[in-house]
Amino acid sequence: MTTNIVLIDDHKLFREGVKRILELENDFTILAEGDDGHMAVELVKKYKPDIVLMDINMPGVNGVEATAELLERYPGVKVIILSIHDDENYVTHALKSGAQGYLLKEMDSDALIDAITVVSEGGSYLHPKVTHNLVKEYRRLVSEEDSLYENDDSVNKLKEIEHRKPLHLLTRRECQVLQLLAEGKSNKGISESLYISEKTVKNHVSSILQKMKVKDRTQAVVIAIKQGWVEIL
C-alpha cells in the first residue's frame, strides 16, 4: 500500500534531498511540495495526503501553527515535524500541536523511512537524540519531585530497588538493545556498539516492541525507565 506524502520546507535543496530518498522507495509517493505553513494547508486540502513532512521553522505560518490548523481541519492527516532543534521545548510544542513524529534534519535515510512507516501505521516516532533529551528531562523532574518527599518511607523503599533487567521478557541481547535505545542510539549506533548488522538491530527492535506490546521505540523506552529496566546517565 502506497503512503502519499506532502513535503513542506522552505529550503529547496533540503526538499530535493528528501524527495530523492523517498522516490527510491516503492511504498512512498510525493504528491506535492510547499515552502510555508499556509501552503501546507492548501496542499492538504487539495491532495488529501496520508503524511505531511513539515519543517518547524518557516516564514509566515510556522510548522507548529500549521500542524495545529491542519489537524483541526483534517484530523485524519498525520504530521511529522522536521527540525534542526533537539531542545525539549521545541519537541513539546510540536507534540502538543498534534504532530506524531519529530525528526532532526541530521537524520539518515533509514530514520526518515522508519519514521514515515511507523507514523503511517498509527504509531509515533521521535528522533533517537530527541528521545534521549526528553528522557533526561523526565528524570530531572522525577528527581526534583522525589526530593520533596525524601522522608516518605514508600519513596525511600522505591529508591532501594536496584536496577533490574527484564530477563523474564527479553533476551540478554534485547536488553542490551533496549539500554542503547534509552541512551538515544540510532540503529546504526547500536550496530556499531554491539558489533552486529543494522538488519539484526532492526529484528531485535521489532521483537522488543512485540514483546512489550508497544507501537514504537519511544513507548518502549518510557516503559523501560518506569520499570527500572534501563539506566539513564
URNOR-V409857 format. One record per run of one state. SS is the DSSP state (helix for helix, strand for strand, loop for the rest). FROM is the first residue (numbers start at 0). LEN is the number of residues. If there is no record, write none. Layout:
# URNOR-V409857
ss	from	len
SS	FROM	LEN
SS	FROM	LEN
This chain:
# URNOR-V409857
ss	from	len
loop	0	2
strand	2	6
loop	8	3
helix	11	12
loop	23	4
strand	27	7
loop	34	2
helix	36	11
loop	47	3
strand	50	5
loop	55	7
helix	62	11
loop	73	4
strand	77	6
loop	83	4
helix	87	9
loop	96	4
strand	100	4
loop	104	4
helix	108	12
loop	120	4
strand	124	2
loop	126	1
helix	127	21
loop	148	4
helix	152	8
loop	160	11
helix	171	11
loop	182	4
helix	186	8
loop	194	3
helix	197	15
loop	212	4
helix	216	11
loop	227	6
